[in-house]
Amino acid sequence: MIGALLRAVPPVLAGMLFALRLGAAIVYVRSGNQPGEEYPYATPETAAALIPTAMEAAAYGDIVLVYPGVYGQFYVGPGPPPYQIKEGVRLVGFGAHRTVILRDTTGGPDSLLSGFRVVGSVLRVPEGLVAVNDCVFDGSIVFAERGAITVRRCRFEGLWNRNYCIEVTEGFGLPVTIQDCSFDLRGTSAQGGIMAIGGAPLTVTGCAFTGCDRAISIGEGRAEISNCVFTYNEVALRSGDLDILVQNCTFYGNGWAITSASNTSSQVFRNCIIWANENGSVLEVKRGYPPDVYLPVVTFSDVEGGYPGPGNINADPMCFFPSADEPDLHLCAFSPCVDAGDPFSDYNNEPEPNGGRVNMGAYGNTWEATTSELVDTDGDNLRDDWEIQNFGNLDGDGSGDGDDDGLLDREEYRHLSDPNNADSDGDSLSDGEEVSLRTDPLVKDTDNDGTPDAKELTQGTNPLDWKDAFTVLDFYIKEGHLYITFPTLPGYRYSLESSNWPNGPFGFTVSPYRGRYGVFTHTDVLRLGPYNRFFRIRAREYPGGEGSR
């Protein structure tokens, strides 16, 4: 029975339960008054009400699992001490849009912070390695003093003072890795995205920087920046005395692509696109001491106005929809930057046909790379074979919307969706709706959490966050009862059903429960017998029982 239930647990929680069997423990936290609060807070029913209380009960390798709610509060002037994440402890929230921290936090060595919205505060890393995953930093910063840090899949927005979103000061040569993060500082007075000084080796991959005074500022040491997009920043890169490799990045609409405070720095650009920036190619650095002109090494890149170096071109990269609000800098099918990168660079991550050569720009050697050029006899930037396959002729110019799904034909071509089918993946969301929501119009379950995108929308969960799904959050057996906890929403009624067989038939075990915002624990009286028990949760729109989920 328990094995059957584990299949319904979100991947992050399933991993936690596996860790529990290896000797680690889960310590639970619920916001508000908890009449059943009981040390060591090992079940949702005995959860701690405060994060520091739960942290006291945690040991190395444990998980402090925080239910949706708001934790901490704003203070004017000196406030309470920061939350302390113990060494080796993982502080995990149930989704950044539902689990909020308002207080400064300090990460201990080998600790993890994941799944929170961090508002108006500071995450400090005094020493050791701290990992930060899947968080939103709203008016907040990450400050690494002497430790190493890894930040993945985080969003930084609304910085409220003139700091950087991520600051690494002393470094001590410990690595700093920033991967798949976004920094949007439009409309703020903040300085920028990442500042690294003190010799910390810096790796930045797959990130997007918009509206920064300085997107990345590096003092000394070495840095590698790849597959990043820089749009509408005053300065995209500012370097000191260091070696820096920039490859497969796109610089569009910035004031400067790079400036330097040292004539001894070494910058190498490879497979990049530098276009439509205010100061032209902006690669002649004139901010050294004493003032001088420094020429970075640039190869196999598209630089507006031209630039000396092997493989460089000066041609419009032909990007789709480079709007000021939400620039999409993927290349069109006939961009001169397709299959034009360094012949010795890796291209194996690009979809076929990939031409056997990497694309220039931020999406080169990624699954988002534009495929190789094929015939376009009518010059409408739509491949002839695609037009014939979908329309039977070459009459269209990409501006039509024959299936009335909100996507023009050229957008259908861009997203590989079916221009003759308003719902390419058959999940009841139109292709236009999916593109607007950033879900995949070709996949019913974008985040692969077992719940289709359309159902996640009706259930109030995030179709882009695999940790946020309508599934079992927790279960345990106590005194002959099975307790199962899951999220609910108003407008639906929920029933716990059971069967002796995985494919049914299933029957009610308790009366349907009318949903509300938050989580709910269903109870079932176990009927022990010779068979396993299998459970499922059914949600129906209320009233009337229509719209089974």
C-alpha positions in Angstrom: 0.0 0.0 0.0 2.7 2.4 1.0 4.6 1.6 -2.2 1.5 2.5 -4.2 1.1 5.8 -2.4 4.7 6.8 -3.0 3.9 6.9 -6.7 1.5 9.8 -6.0 4.0 11.9 -4.0 5.7 14.8 -5.7 9.3 14.0 -6.9 10.9 16.3 -4.3 8.9 14.8 -1.4 9.5 11.3 -2.7 13.2 12.0 -2.5 12.7 13.2 1.0 10.9 10.1 2.0 13.7 8.0 0.5 16.2 10.1 2.6 14.1 9.4 5.6 14.6 5.6 5.2 18.4 6.2 5.1 18.3 7.9 8.5 17.4 11.5 7.7 14.2 13.0 9.0 11.5 15.4 7.9 10.7 18.2 10.3 7.5 20.0 9.5 6.5 23.7 9.7 3.0 25.2 9.4 2.4 28.9 9.8 -0.1 30.1 12.5 -1.2 28.6 15.8 -0.6 24.9 16.0 -2.5 23.3 18.8 -0.8 19.9 18.1 2.7 21.3 18.0 4.9 18.6 19.4 8.7 18.0 19.4 10.3 16.7 17.1 7.6 18.0 14.7 7.7 14.8 12.7 4.2 14.9 11.2 2.1 17.7 9.6 -0.3 17.4 12.6 2.5 18.0 15.1 4.3 20.6 13.0 6.2 23.5 14.4 4.7 27.0 13.9 8.0 28.7 13.4 11.0 27.9 11.2 13.6 28.5 14.0 11.7 26.1 16.3 11.8 23.4 13.6 15.4 24.1 12.8 16.4 23.4 16.5 15.0 19.9 16.0 16.8 19.2 12.7 20.2 17.5 12.4 22.7 17.2 9.5 20.9 15.7 6.5 17.4 16.5 7.7 14.7 18.3 5.7 12.8 21.2 7.2 9.6 21.1 5.1 7.6 24.4 5.2 3.9 24.5 4.3 2.5 27.4 2.4 2.2 30.6 4.4 4.1 33.8 5.4 7.1 33.4 7.8 8.8 36.3 9.6 7.7 39.9 9.3 9.0 43.3 8.3 10.9 45.4 10.8 11.9 49.1 10.8 15.3 49.4 12.3 17.0 46.5 14.2 14.9 43.4 14.0 15.1 39.8 15.3 18.1 37.6 14.5 18.0 36.0 11.0 16.8 32.5 10.4 19.7 30.1 10.7 19.9 27.1 8.4 21.9 24.5 10.2 24.9 22.9 8.6 23.7 20.1 6.2 20.0 20.9 6.6 17.7 21.5 3.7 15.0 24.2 4.1 12.3 23.4 1.6 9.1 25.3 0.8 6.0 24.2 -1.1 6.4 26.6 -4.1 7.8 30.1 -4.3 4.4 31.7 -5.0 2.9 30.3 -1.9 5.7 30.1 0.7 7.1 33.4 1.8 10.0 34.4 4.0 10.2 38.0 5.2 13.3 37.8 7.4 17.0 37.7 6.8 18.4 34.1 6.5 21.9 32.7 7.1 22.9 29.5 5.3 25.2 27.1 7.0 27.8 24.9 5.2 26.3 22.2 2.9 22.8 23.6 3.4 20.0 24.2 0.9 17.2 26.8 0.5 14.5 25.8 -2.0 11.0 26.7 -3.0 10.5 30.1 -1.3 9.6 33.7 -2.2 12.2 35.8 -0.3 10.9 39.3 0.2 12.8 42.4 1.3 15.6 40.5 3.0 19.1 39.1 2.7 20.3 35.5 2.4 23.9 35.4 3.8 26.5 32.7 3.1 29.3 33.3 5.6 31.2 30.1 4.8 31.0 26.6 3.2 28.9 25.7 0.2 25.2 26.8 0.1 22.8 25.8 -2.7 19.7 27.9 -3.6 17.1 26.4 -5.9 13.8 27.4 -7.3 13.3 30.6 -5.3 12.0 34.1 -6.1 14.0 37.0 -4.6 11.6 39.9 -4.4 13.5 43.0 -3.2 16.1 40.6 -1.7 19.7 39.8 -2.3 22.1 36.8 -1.9 25.3 37.9 -0.1 28.2 35.4 -0.1 31.0 36.6 2.2 33.5 33.8 2.4 31.5 30.9 1.2 30.8 29.2 -2.1 27.3 29.3 -3.6 25.2 27.6 -6.3 22.0 29.3 -7.4 19.8 27.5 -9.9 16.4 28.3 -11.5 15.8 31.5 -9.4 14.2 34.8 -10.3 15.4 38.1 -9.0 13.1 41.1 -9.3 12.2 44.4 -7.7 15.5 45.1 -5.9 14.8 48.0 -3.5 18.2 49.5 -2.9 21.4 50.0 -4.8 22.9 46.6 -4.3 23.4 43.7 -6.6 21.1 40.7 -6.5 24.0 38.3 -5.9 27.1 39.7 -4.2 30.3 37.7 -3.7 32.9 39.6 -1.7 36.0 37.8 -0.4 35.6 34.6 -2.4 38.7 32.9 -1.2 38.8 31.1 -4.5 35.6 29.1 -3.8 33.4 28.5 -6.9 30.3 30.5 -7.6 27.7 29.0 -10.0 24.6 30.8 -11.3 22.5 28.7 -13.6 19.1 29.3 -15.4 18.3 32.4 -13.4 16.6 35.6 -14.5 17.4 39.2 -13.3 14.7 41.8 -14.2 15.5 45.1 -12.6 13.5 47.4 -14.8 12.0 50.4 -12.9 14.3 50.0 -9.9 17.4 51.9 -8.6 19.4 48.8 -8.2 23.0 48.5 -9.5 22.8 45.1 -11.1 22.6 41.4 -11.2 25.9 39.7 -10.1 29.0 41.2 -8.5 31.9 38.9 -7.8 35.2 40.2 -6.3 38.0 38.6 -4.3 39.0 36.0 -6.9 36.0 33.7 -6.7 35.8 31.6 -10.0 32.4 32.5 -11.5 30.3 30.4 -13.9 27.1 31.9 -15.3 25.0 29.7 -17.6 21.6 30.1 -19.2 20.7 33.3 -17.4 18.8 36.4 -18.6 19.6 40.0 -17.5 17.2 42.9 -18.2 17.2 46.5 -17.0 20.4 46.4 -14.9 22.8 49.2 -14.4 25.5 46.5 -14.5 24.3 43.0 -15.3 27.6 41.3 -14.3 30.5 43.0 -12.6 33.6 41.0 -11.9 36.7 42.1 -10.0 39.4 39.6 -10.4 40.1 35.9 -11.0 38.4 34.1 -13.9 34.9 33.8 -15.2 33.0 31.8 -17.8 29.6 33.1 -19.1 27.6 31.0 -21.6 24.2 30.9 -23.2 23.0 34.1 -21.5 20.8 36.9 -22.8 21.6 40.6 -22.0 18.8 43.1 -23.0 18.4 46.8 -22.1 21.1 47.0 -19.5 23.3 50.1 -19.2 26.4 47.8 -19.0 26.1 44.1 -19.7 29.6 43.1 -18.5 32.1 45.1 -16.4 35.4 43.3 -15.8 38.5 44.0 -13.7 41.7 42.2 -13.6 40.6 38.7 -14.8 40.3 36.2 -17.6 36.8 35.9 -18.9 35.3 33.7 -21.6 32.0 34.6 -23.0 30.4 32.1 -25.4 27.0 31.7 -27.0 25.6 34.9 -25.5 23.3 37.5 -27.0 23.7 41.2 -26.3 20.7 43.3 -27.6 19.7 46.8 -26.8 22.3 47.5 -24.1 24.3 50.7 -23.6 27.6 48.8 -23.5 28.3 45.1 -24.0 31.5 45.2 -22.0 33.6 47.8 -20.1 36.8 47.3 -18.2 38.5 48.8 -15.2 41.9 47.3 -16.1 44.0 47.1 -19.2 45.4 43.7 -18.0 42.1 41.9 -18.3 41.6 39.3 -21.0 38.2 38.9 -22.6 37.4 36.3 -25.2 34.0 36.3 -27.0 33.0 33.3 -29.1 29.8 32.4 -30.9 28.1 35.6 -29.7 25.6 38.1 -31.1 26.2 41.7 -30.3 23.5 43.8 -32.0 21.3 47.0 -31.7 23.3 48.3 -28.7 23.4 52.0 -28.2 27.1 52.4 -28.6 27.6 50.3 -31.7 29.7 47.2 -31.2 30.8 48.5 -27.8 33.8 46.3 -27.8 36.4 49.0 -27.8 36.9 49.4 -24.0 37.9 52.9 -23.0 37.7 52.8 -19.2 41.2 51.5 -18.3 43.6 53.2 -16.0 45.3 55.1 -17.6 42.6 55.6 -20.2 43.4 53.5 -23.2 41.6 51.3 -25.8 41.5 47.6 -25.1 40.3 45.2 -27.8 38.9 41.9 -26.6 39.3 38.8 -28.8 36.2 38.0 -30.8 35.7 35.0 -33.0 32.8 33.5 -34.9 30.4 36.2 -33.7 27.9 38.5 -35.3 28.9 42.1 -34.3 27.0 45.1 -35.6 29.4 47.3 -37.5 31.9 44.5 -37.9 34.8 43.4 -35.8 38.2 41.9 -36.7 38.5 38.2 -36.0 38.1 34.8 -37.7 34.5 33.8 -38.5 33.0 37.2 -37.5 30.1 38.6 -39.5 28.2 41.9 -39.7 24.6 40.9 -40.6 21.2 41.4 -39.1 20.6 38.2 -37.0 16.9 38.2 -37.9 15.5 37.6 -34.4 11.8 37.0 -33.8 9.9 39.7 -31.9 12.6 41.8 -30.3 10.1 43.9 -28.4 11.1 46.2 -25.5 8.6 44.6 -23.2 9.5 40.9 -23.7 12.3 40.4 -26.2 12.4 37.0 -27.8 15.8 36.6 -29.3 15.5 33.2 -30.8 16.8 33.2 -34.4 14.5 32.8 -37.4 15.1 29.9 -39.7 17.2 31.9 -42.2 19.3 33.9 -39.8 22.9 34.2 -40.9 23.8 33.1 -37.4 22.4 29.6 -37.8 25.2 27.1 -38.3 27.8 29.9 -38.2 29.6 29.4 -34.9 33.0 28.0 -34.3 33.4 24.7 -36.2 35.1 23.2 -33.2 32.4 24.1 -30.7 30.0 21.5 -29.4 26.6 21.4 -31.2 25.2 18.1 -30.0 22.5 19.6 -27.8 20.8 21.3 -30.8 17.8 19.6 -32.4 18.2 18.0 -35.8 18.8 19.1 -38.5 21.6 21.0 -36.8 23.9 21.3 -39.8 26.8 19.8 -37.9 27.8 23.2 -36.5 26.7 25.3 -33.6 24.5 28.4 -33.9 25.7 31.8 -32.7 23.8 33.4 -29.9 22.3 32.4 -26.5 20.5 29.4 -27.8 23.4 27.8 -29.6 24.0 24.2 -28.5 20.7 24.1 -26.5 17.4 22.4 -27.3 16.0 25.8 -28.2 18.5 26.3 -31.1 16.9 27.1 -34.5 17.3 24.2 -36.9 19.3 24.5 -40.1 18.2 26.5 -43.1 16.1 24.7 -45.8 14.5 26.0 -48.9 12.4 29.2 -48.8 11.5 30.0 -52.4 9.0 32.7 -51.6 11.1 34.5 -49.0 8.5 34.6 -46.2 10.9 33.1 -43.5 8.8 29.9 -43.5 10.4 26.8 -44.8 8.8 25.5 -48.0 8.4 21.9 -46.7 6.6 23.2 -43.6 4.2 25.3 -45.7 3.5 22.4 -48.1 3.0 20.0 -45.2 0.5 22.2 -43.4 -1.2 24.3 -46.1 -0.5 22.4 -49.4 0.8 25.6 -51.0 3.2 28.5 -50.6 0.5 31.2 -50.7 0.6 32.4 -47.1 3.1 34.9 -45.7 2.9 33.8 -42.0 0.4 36.5 -41.0 -2.7 34.3 -41.0 -4.3 32.4 -38.1 -6.4 29.8 -39.8 -7.1 27.8 -36.6 -8.0 30.9 -34.6 -5.9 30.0 -31.6 -4.3 33.4 -31.1 -1.0 32.4 -32.8 -0.1 33.7 -36.2 1.2 31.1 -38.6 4.8 32.4 -38.2 4.4 32.0 -34.5 3.1 28.4 -34.9 6.2 27.8 -37.0 8.4 29.2 -34.3 6.8 27.0 -31.6 6.4 23.9 -33.8 2.7 23.8 -33.1 0.0 22.8 -35.7 -1.3 25.9 -37.6 -4.5 23.9 -38.4 -5.2 22.7 -34.9 -6.0 25.2 -32.2 -5.0 22.7 -29.5 -1.9 20.9 -30.8 -1.5 18.7 -27.7 -5.2 18.1 -27.0 -5.1 19.3 -23.4 -8.1 21.8 -23.7 -5.7 24.8 -23.7 -5.3 26.6 -27.0 -1.9 27.0 -28.5 -2.2 30.7 -28.0 -3.1 30.3 -24.3 -0.1 28.0 -23.8 2.4 30.4 -25.3 0.9 33.2 -23.2 1.3 31.0 -20.1 4.7 29.8 -21.2 3.6 26.2 -21.1 4.5 23.9 -24.0 1.8 23.7 -26.7 3.1 20.3 -27.7 3.1 18.7 -24.3 0.1 18.1 -22.1 2.2 18.2 -18.9 4.9 20.8 -19.3 6.5 20.4 -15.9 6.2 16.5 -16.0 4.7 16.3 -12.6 1.9 13.9 -13.6 -0.8 16.6 -13.8 -1.8 18.0 -17.2 -1.4 21.8 -17.6 -5.1 22.5 -17.9 -5.9 20.6 -14.7 -3.1 22.5 -12.9 -4.8 25.8 -13.8 -8.2 24.7 -12.5 -6.6 23.3 -9.4 -4.5 26.5 -8.6 -1.1 24.9 -9.0 1.7 26.1 -11.2 2.1 24.1 -14.5 5.7 25.2 -14.8 6.8 24.1 -11.3 7.1 20.3 -10.9 7.1 20.6 -7.1 3.8 22.4 -7.1 1.2 19.7 -8.2 -2.1 18.4 -7.1 -0.8 15.3 -5.5 -0.4 13.8 -2.0 1.7 16.1 0.1 2.1 13.7 3.0 0.7 10.5 4.5 1.1 8.4 7.6 -0.6 5.7 9.6 -1.6 6.2 13.2 -3.8 4.1 15.4 -5.5 2.3 12.5 -6.1 5.4 10.5 -4.5 6.5 7.3 -4.0 10.3 7.1 -3.4 11.8 3.6 -2.7 15.6 3.1 -3.3 17.4 -0.2 -4.1 21.0 -1.5 -7.6 22.1 -2.1 -9.4 25.1 -3.7 -12.9 26.6 -3.3 -15.3 25.6 -6.0 -14.3 21.9 -5.9 -15.2 19.0 -3.7 -12.7 16.3 -2.9 -13.1 12.6 -2.2 -10.6 10.0 -1.0 -11.3 6.7 -2.8 -9.8 3.3 -2.3 -9.6 -0.1 -4.0 -7.9 -3.5 -3.6 -6.6 -3.1 -7.2 -4.5 -0.4 -8.8 -7.0 0.0 -11.7 -10.1 -0.1 -9.5 -13.0 -0.3 -9.0 -12.7 2.6 -6.5 -15.2 3.5 -3.9 -15.7 6.3 -1.5 -14.2 5.9 2.0 -15.5 9.2 3.4 -18.0 11.8 2.4 -16.9 14.4 -0.2 -15.2 17.4 1.3 -15.8 20.9 0.0 -12.5 22.6 -0.8 -11.0 25.8 0.5 -7.7 27.6 0.1 -4.8 25.7 1.6 -4.2 22.0 2.5 -6.5 19.4 4.0 -5.9 16.0 5.7 -8.3 13.2 4.8 -8.7 10.3 7.1 -9.5 6.7 6.2 -10.2 3.8 8.6 -7.9 1.0 7.4 -9.6 -2.2 6.5 -6.8 -4.7 6.8 -7.0 -7.8 4.6 -5.1 -10.1 2.3 -4.7 -7.4 -0.4 -2.8 -4.1 -0.8 -4.9 -1.0 -0.6 -4.7 1.6 -3.4 -6.0 5.2 -3.0 -6.8 8.1 -5.2 -8.2 11.6 -4.7 -11.0 12.8 -7.0 -11.8 16.5 -7.4 -15.1 17.6 -9.0 -16.4 21.1 -9.6 -19.0 22.0 -7.0 -22.0 22.0 -7.2 -23.3 19.4 -9.7 -20.3 17.1 -9.8 -19.3 18.1 -13.3 -15.8 18.6 -14.6 -14.0 15.6 -13.0 -10.3 16.4 -12.3 
